[in-house]
């Protein structure tokens, strides 16, 4: 999870009695390089983790954080940054358009319990809700019911930010071969919980795969119908050993709703599988949702190149419509 190291730096700084500043993007719009939920941590020795989006604006806020850490603790502050010239005091120094709202908060010892609970949640791959406000950092188990990010503000001293903590997205990789190993390696640092399936016991590449969070050996790929749930944050990449197992896996999942489902293979194999699905009266709309052949068309040759093309396509689908 992208913010785990940032929260751990806060905890370690507090344990050493080092002053530490949390910088958090509470809100973003347009082409802002720093999206809501981005965070950065700076402590009094100059150690840093995370990002607000980079560029001159990030540098400005890092220097602001360092300056504050050398003075007595002060209240949190919120800064609206507009990425265009002529924005007056709110001008960020960047010209990419868009804007973002950034919190500067000097973390206090009393926040330690909430921070440790948040880290425990991440380490156990569970879910919880982070709340930031003028009162400090709070964390509770369980996720938000609706929006994953909520920011409400009435005045400079009366605002609340809430965010669902935990993996937002699940990637189900069906087939544990070389391409699956390469894809797992690429996707691991991103905000995806990776679940890997294969029907072959003692498969070397499956055993070598230390990037997937879960690995399961199935008796038959048809059981995927009961093993994988639908959801708008669920992504599926089918890349089994051969045509027959690909077809079984796809047929088990075709009537579920996913944000993304892709099938690895040649155009000929894909056409044959699709023709067989149509003969079994599968919904044409469901067939058209399948990305096949999987991945962006970049003439991939090696498993690593195939993995790059698939990862890029998944990210493209994930971020479509993102404000």
Secondary structure, DSSP 8 states (H G I E B T S, - for coil): -TTHHHHHHHHHHHHTT--EEEEEEEEEETT-SS-TT-EEEEETT--EEE-SS-HHHHHHHHHHHHHHHTS-----EEEEEE-STT-GGGB-S--S--EEEEEEEE--GGGHHHHHHHHHHHHTT--EEEEEETTEEEEEES--SS-SEEEEEEETTEEEEEEEES--EEEEEE--SHHHHHHHHHHTTSSEEEEEEES-TT-HHHHH--S-SEEEE-S-GGGHHHHS--EEEEEEEE--SSHHHHHHHHHHHTTS-EEEEEE-S-HHHHHHHHHHHHHTT--HHHHHTSEES-S-SS---SHHHHHHHHHHHHHHHHHTT--
